[in-house]
Amino acid sequence: MRNLRRRDFLKLGAAGASLGLLRAFGPGGQPSPTAAWAAPAAGVKRGGTFTVARTMAVTEFNPLRTVMGHYAYMRALYNTLLHYDEKLQPQPELAEKWDFSADGKTMTLKLHQGVMFHSGREFTSADVKSTWEFATTEDTVTMRPMFRAIKHVETPDKYTAVLKFDSIYPGVFDLLDMLYILDKDTLANRAKTAVGTGPFRLDRYIPNDRIEMVAFKDYWEQSKPYLNRYVAREIPDLASLAINLETGAVDCIWQPTNLDYIRLKDSGKFVCDLGAPGPTLYDVAINVTVEPFKNKKALPPRS
Protein backbone atom coordinates (compact mmCIF):
# COMPACT_ATOMS: atom_id res chain seq x y z
CA MET A 1 0.00 0.00 0.00
CA ARG A 2 1.17 3.53 -0.68
CA ASN A 3 1.31 5.79 2.34
CA LEU A 4 1.36 9.54 2.71
CA ARG A 5 4.75 10.47 4.07
CA ARG A 6 5.03 12.90 6.99
CA ARG A 7 6.42 15.70 4.88
CA ASP A 8 3.73 15.26 2.20
CA PHE A 9 0.95 15.37 4.78
CA LEU A 10 2.36 18.49 6.37
CA LYS A 11 2.34 20.15 2.95
CA LEU A 12 -1.34 19.27 2.53
CA GLY A 13 -2.02 20.57 6.00
CA ALA A 14 -0.21 23.79 5.23
CA ALA A 15 -2.17 24.22 2.01
CA GLY A 16 -5.49 23.58 3.67
CA ALA A 17 -4.93 25.38 6.93
CA SER A 18 -2.50 28.18 6.19
CA LEU A 19 -3.45 28.97 2.61
CA GLY A 20 -7.06 27.88 2.63
CA LEU A 21 -6.87 26.40 -0.86
CA LEU A 22 -8.62 23.09 -0.26
CA ARG A 23 -12.30 23.31 -1.11
CA ALA A 24 -15.06 20.80 -1.36
CA PHE A 25 -16.97 19.72 -4.45
CA GLY A 26 -20.29 19.64 -2.69
CA PRO A 27 -19.25 17.72 0.46
CA GLY A 28 -15.67 17.32 -0.77
CA GLY A 29 -12.52 16.90 1.27
CA GLN A 30 -8.86 16.02 1.63
CA PRO A 31 -7.45 12.51 2.16
CA SER A 32 -4.24 10.58 2.14
CA PRO A 33 -3.18 6.92 2.54
CA THR A 34 -6.85 6.52 2.00
CA ALA A 35 -8.42 9.92 1.94
CA ALA A 36 -10.56 12.32 -0.04
CA TRP A 37 -9.79 15.93 -0.74
CA ALA A 38 -10.99 18.81 -2.88
CA ALA A 39 -8.92 20.56 -5.51
CA PRO A 40 -8.21 24.33 -5.38
CA ALA A 41 -10.37 26.50 -7.59
CA ALA A 42 -8.96 29.14 -9.90
CA GLY A 43 -7.98 32.12 -7.82
CA VAL A 44 -8.42 32.40 -4.07
CA LYS A 45 -11.69 32.72 -2.19
CA ARG A 46 -11.54 34.20 1.27
CA GLY A 47 -13.60 33.39 4.32
CA GLY A 48 -15.54 30.34 5.37
CA THR A 49 -14.77 27.32 7.52
CA PHE A 50 -12.82 24.22 6.58
CA THR A 51 -13.41 21.06 8.65
CA VAL A 52 -11.20 18.00 8.54
CA ALA A 53 -11.98 14.73 10.33
CA ARG A 54 -9.68 11.92 11.35
CA THR A 55 -9.72 9.09 13.88
CA MET A 56 -6.57 10.10 15.80
CA ALA A 57 -6.75 12.08 19.03
CA VAL A 58 -4.74 15.01 20.34
CA THR A 59 -2.58 14.11 23.32
CA GLU A 60 -1.26 17.62 23.95
CA PHE A 61 -0.49 20.82 22.05
CA ASN A 62 3.12 19.98 21.38
CA PRO A 63 3.96 20.03 17.65
CA LEU A 64 7.38 18.56 18.43
CA ARG A 65 5.57 15.39 19.41
CA THR A 66 4.93 14.24 15.87
CA VAL A 67 2.19 11.67 16.36
CA MET A 68 -0.63 11.23 13.87
CA GLY A 69 -3.26 13.01 15.94
CA HIS A 70 -1.19 16.22 15.95
CA TYR A 71 -0.66 16.68 12.22
CA ALA A 72 -3.95 18.54 11.74
CA TYR A 73 -2.93 21.47 13.95
CA MET A 74 0.85 21.67 13.68
CA ARG A 75 1.28 24.11 10.80
CA ALA A 76 -2.01 25.85 11.54
CA LEU A 77 -1.06 26.98 15.06
CA TYR A 78 2.73 27.06 14.79
CA ASN A 79 5.56 28.15 12.51
CA THR A 80 9.02 26.76 11.91
CA LEU A 81 12.15 28.77 11.15
CA LEU A 82 12.07 27.60 7.55
CA HIS A 83 10.15 25.07 5.48
CA TYR A 84 10.53 22.97 2.37
CA ASP A 85 8.61 23.92 -0.75
CA GLU A 86 7.08 21.38 -3.15
CA LYS A 87 10.51 20.84 -4.69
CA LEU A 88 12.05 20.25 -1.25
CA GLN A 89 13.97 23.51 -1.40
CA PRO A 90 14.30 25.34 1.96
CA GLN A 91 12.27 28.55 2.09
CA PRO A 92 12.26 31.34 4.71
CA GLU A 93 9.60 31.31 7.39
CA LEU A 94 10.29 32.80 10.83
CA ALA A 95 13.89 33.14 9.69
CA GLU A 96 14.20 35.65 6.84
CA LYS A 97 17.62 34.42 5.79
CA TRP A 98 20.58 32.39 6.99
CA ASP A 99 24.31 32.04 6.50
CA PHE A 100 26.87 29.36 7.27
CA SER A 101 30.38 29.86 8.54
CA ALA A 102 33.28 28.83 6.33
CA ASP A 103 33.71 25.55 8.22
CA GLY A 104 29.97 24.78 8.09
CA LYS A 105 29.69 24.41 11.87
CA THR A 106 27.83 27.66 12.57
CA MET A 107 24.50 28.75 11.11
CA THR A 108 23.35 32.35 11.67
CA LEU A 109 19.63 33.03 11.34
CA LYS A 110 18.17 36.50 10.79
CA LEU A 111 14.65 36.45 12.17
CA HIS A 112 11.52 38.23 10.99
CA GLN A 113 10.82 41.28 13.11
CA GLY A 114 7.37 42.06 14.45
CA VAL A 115 6.17 38.43 14.57
CA MET A 116 3.64 38.02 17.37
CA PHE A 117 2.59 35.02 19.40
CA HIS A 118 -1.16 34.52 19.78
CA SER A 119 -0.73 35.82 23.33
CA GLY A 120 0.43 39.19 21.99
CA ARG A 121 4.10 38.73 22.94
CA GLU A 122 6.76 39.33 20.28
CA PHE A 123 8.77 36.39 18.94
CA THR A 124 12.53 36.84 19.45
CA SER A 125 15.75 34.85 19.32
CA ALA A 126 15.17 33.88 22.96
CA ASP A 127 12.25 31.75 21.75
CA VAL A 128 14.52 29.91 19.33
CA LYS A 129 16.82 29.07 22.22
CA SER A 130 14.05 28.06 24.64
CA THR A 131 12.38 25.90 21.97
CA TRP A 132 15.69 24.16 21.25
CA GLU A 133 16.19 23.56 24.97
CA PHE A 134 12.73 22.00 25.24
CA ALA A 135 13.24 19.95 22.06
CA THR A 136 16.46 18.43 23.38
CA THR A 137 15.34 17.67 26.93
CA GLU A 138 11.61 16.86 26.86
CA ASP A 139 10.98 13.09 26.78
CA THR A 140 7.88 13.34 24.57
CA VAL A 141 9.69 15.12 21.73
CA THR A 142 9.70 12.58 18.92
CA MET A 143 12.94 13.53 17.17
CA ARG A 144 14.95 14.61 20.19
CA PRO A 145 18.23 13.05 18.90
CA MET A 146 17.97 15.07 15.68
CA PHE A 147 17.54 18.35 17.56
CA ARG A 148 20.56 17.49 19.69
CA ALA A 149 22.73 17.91 16.59
CA ILE A 150 22.62 21.57 17.60
CA LYS A 151 25.07 21.84 20.48
CA HIS A 152 24.42 25.43 21.49
CA VAL A 153 22.19 28.39 20.55
CA GLU A 154 23.48 31.93 20.93
CA THR A 155 21.29 35.04 20.91
CA PRO A 156 23.50 38.08 20.17
CA ASP A 157 20.41 40.26 19.69
CA LYS A 158 16.61 39.98 19.57
CA TYR A 159 16.49 39.08 15.90
CA THR A 160 19.59 36.92 15.47
CA ALA A 161 19.98 33.29 16.50
CA VAL A 162 23.27 31.47 16.04
CA LEU A 163 23.25 27.67 15.90
CA LYS A 164 26.45 25.85 16.81
CA PHE A 165 27.29 22.33 15.62
CA ASP A 166 30.23 20.07 16.44
CA SER A 167 30.59 19.17 12.78
CA ILE A 168 28.87 19.76 9.44
CA TYR A 169 25.31 18.43 9.79
CA PRO A 170 23.74 17.40 6.45
CA GLY A 171 20.23 17.27 7.94
CA VAL A 172 20.17 20.87 9.15
CA PHE A 173 17.25 21.88 6.90
CA ASP A 174 15.25 18.79 7.93
CA LEU A 175 15.88 19.80 11.53
CA LEU A 176 14.70 23.39 11.07
CA ASP A 177 11.70 22.31 8.97
CA MET A 178 10.50 20.41 12.05
CA LEU A 179 11.55 22.78 14.85
CA TYR A 180 8.18 24.37 15.61
CA ILE A 181 8.64 27.51 17.67
CA LEU A 182 6.90 27.31 21.06
CA ASP A 183 5.82 29.95 23.54
CA LYS A 184 7.81 29.26 26.68
CA ASP A 185 5.35 31.22 28.82
CA THR A 186 2.41 28.87 28.17
CA LEU A 187 4.21 25.59 27.42
CA ALA A 188 3.54 24.13 30.87
CA ASN A 189 -0.20 24.30 30.13
CA ARG A 190 0.09 22.55 26.75
CA ALA A 191 -2.38 19.81 27.72
CA LYS A 192 -5.16 22.37 27.55
CA THR A 193 -4.06 25.26 25.39
CA ALA A 194 -1.86 26.21 22.45
CA VAL A 195 0.01 29.45 21.79
CA GLY A 196 2.10 29.74 18.65
CA THR A 197 2.80 32.24 15.88
CA GLY A 198 0.82 30.38 13.21
CA PRO A 199 -1.92 31.63 10.87
CA PHE A 200 -4.63 30.36 13.21
CA ARG A 201 -5.05 30.68 16.95
CA LEU A 202 -6.85 28.22 19.20
CA ASP A 203 -10.45 29.25 19.83
CA ARG A 204 -11.87 26.16 21.53
CA TYR A 205 -10.59 22.71 22.41
CA ILE A 206 -12.96 19.90 23.35
CA PRO A 207 -10.85 16.84 24.23
CA ASN A 208 -11.67 13.75 22.18
CA ASP A 209 -14.00 15.80 20.01
CA ARG A 210 -12.55 18.80 18.17
CA ILE A 211 -10.07 21.65 17.88
CA GLU A 212 -11.58 24.91 16.65
CA MET A 213 -9.15 27.49 15.29
CA VAL A 214 -9.79 31.01 14.00
CA ALA A 215 -7.72 33.27 11.78
CA PHE A 216 -5.06 35.13 13.74
CA LYS A 217 -5.61 38.80 12.92
CA ASP A 218 -2.02 39.76 13.77
CA TYR A 219 -0.41 37.02 11.68
CA TRP A 220 2.99 38.15 10.40
CA GLU A 221 2.43 36.96 6.82
CA GLN A 222 -0.02 39.60 5.63
CA SER A 223 -3.14 38.57 3.68
CA LYS A 224 -3.08 35.07 5.21
CA PRO A 225 -4.80 32.91 6.18
CA TYR A 226 -7.62 32.87 3.65
CA LEU A 227 -10.03 30.93 5.85
CA ASN A 228 -11.93 32.45 8.76
CA ARG A 229 -12.07 29.22 10.68
CA TYR A 230 -10.39 25.82 10.63
CA VAL A 231 -11.79 22.85 12.56
CA ALA A 232 -10.13 19.48 13.19
CA ARG A 233 -12.62 16.89 14.40
CA GLU A 234 -11.88 13.55 16.03
CA ILE A 235 -14.16 10.72 14.91
CA PRO A 236 -12.83 7.51 16.48
CA ASP A 237 -15.25 5.27 14.58
CA LEU A 238 -13.52 4.61 11.26
CA ALA A 239 -16.78 3.68 9.53
CA SER A 240 -18.25 7.08 10.40
CA LEU A 241 -15.61 9.07 8.53
CA ALA A 242 -17.08 8.47 5.09
CA ILE A 243 -20.62 9.06 6.35
CA ASN A 244 -19.65 12.46 7.73
CA LEU A 245 -18.04 13.39 4.42
CA GLU A 246 -20.98 12.25 2.32
CA THR A 247 -23.53 14.09 4.44
CA GLY A 248 -21.51 17.31 4.32
CA ALA A 249 -20.80 17.34 8.06
CA VAL A 250 -17.08 17.70 7.25
CA ASP A 251 -15.15 18.91 4.20
CA CYS A 252 -12.30 16.45 4.38
CA ILE A 253 -11.46 13.07 5.86
CA TRP A 254 -8.10 11.46 6.43
CA GLN A 255 -7.51 7.71 6.20
CA PRO A 256 -10.95 6.19 5.59
CA THR A 257 -11.13 2.45 5.06
CA ASN A 258 -9.88 1.09 1.74
CA LEU A 259 -13.41 0.08 0.76
CA ASP A 260 -14.78 3.56 1.54
CA TYR A 261 -11.91 5.13 -0.37
CA ILE A 262 -12.70 3.11 -3.50
CA ARG A 263 -16.43 3.82 -3.17
CA LEU A 264 -15.90 7.58 -2.70
CA LYS A 265 -13.50 7.73 -5.62
CA ASP A 266 -15.80 5.78 -7.93
CA SER A 267 -18.73 8.06 -7.04
CA GLY A 268 -17.12 10.95 -8.93
CA LYS A 269 -18.19 13.38 -6.22
CA PHE A 270 -14.89 13.59 -4.38
CA VAL A 271 -11.24 14.13 -5.18
CA CYS A 272 -9.33 11.24 -3.61
CA ASP A 273 -5.60 10.88 -3.22
CA LEU A 274 -3.45 8.01 -1.99
CA GLY A 275 -0.47 10.27 -1.47
CA ALA A 276 3.08 9.80 -2.64
CA PRO A 277 4.44 6.25 -2.75
CA GLY A 278 6.92 5.38 -0.05
CA PRO A 279 7.48 3.12 2.93
CA THR A 280 6.55 3.81 6.51
CA LEU A 281 9.36 2.83 8.87
CA TYR A 282 9.16 2.18 12.58
CA ASP A 283 12.44 2.09 14.48
CA VAL A 284 12.76 0.62 17.96
CA ALA A 285 15.87 1.67 19.87
CA ILE A 286 16.86 0.08 23.18
CA ASN A 287 19.18 1.75 25.68
CA VAL A 288 21.57 -1.06 26.66
CA THR A 289 23.23 1.01 29.39
CA VAL A 290 20.27 0.67 31.79
CA GLU A 291 18.64 -2.30 33.49
CA PRO A 292 17.34 -4.78 32.52
CA PHE A 293 18.81 -4.32 29.05
CA LYS A 294 22.41 -4.39 30.26
CA ASN A 295 21.84 -8.11 30.30
CA LYS A 296 21.96 -9.39 26.72
CA LYS A 297 19.59 -12.21 27.68
CA ALA A 298 16.87 -9.61 28.22
CA LEU A 299 17.11 -8.37 24.63
CA PRO A 300 14.78 -9.70 21.94
CA PRO A 301 16.36 -12.05 19.40
CA ARG A 302 17.38 -10.61 16.07
CA SER A 303 14.89 -11.30 13.31
Secondary structure as GFF3:
##gff-version 3
##sequence-region A 1 303
A	DSSP	alpha_helix	6	13	.	.	.	ID=ss1
A	DSSP	pi_helix	14	19	.	.	.	ID=ss2
A	DSSP	beta_strand	35	36	.	.	.	ID=ss3
A	DSSP	beta_strand	49	54	.	.	.	ID=ss4
A	DSSP	three_ten_helix	68	70	.	.	.	ID=ss5
A	DSSP	alpha_helix	71	77	.	.	.	ID=ss6
A	DSSP	beta_strand	82	84	.	.	.	ID=ss7
A	DSSP	beta_strand	90	92	.	.	.	ID=ss8
A	DSSP	beta_strand	95	100	.	.	.	ID=ss9
A	DSSP	beta_strand	106	111	.	.	.	ID=ss10
A	DSSP	alpha_helix	125	137	.	.	.	ID=ss11
A	DSSP	alpha_helix	144	147	.	.	.	ID=ss12
A	DSSP	beta_strand	150	157	.	.	.	ID=ss13
A	DSSP	beta_strand	160	165	.	.	.	ID=ss14
A	DSSP	alpha_helix	172	178	.	.	.	ID=ss15
A	DSSP	three_ten_helix	187	189	.	.	.	ID=ss16
A	DSSP	beta_strand	200	206	.	.	.	ID=ss17
A	DSSP	beta_strand	210	215	.	.	.	ID=ss18
A	DSSP	beta_strand	229	234	.	.	.	ID=ss19
A	DSSP	alpha_helix	238	246	.	.	.	ID=ss20
A	DSSP	beta_strand	252	253	.	.	.	ID=ss21
A	DSSP	alpha_helix	258	267	.	.	.	ID=ss22
A	DSSP	beta_strand	272	273	.	.	.	ID=ss23
A	DSSP	three_ten_helix	296	298	.	.	.	ID=ss24
###
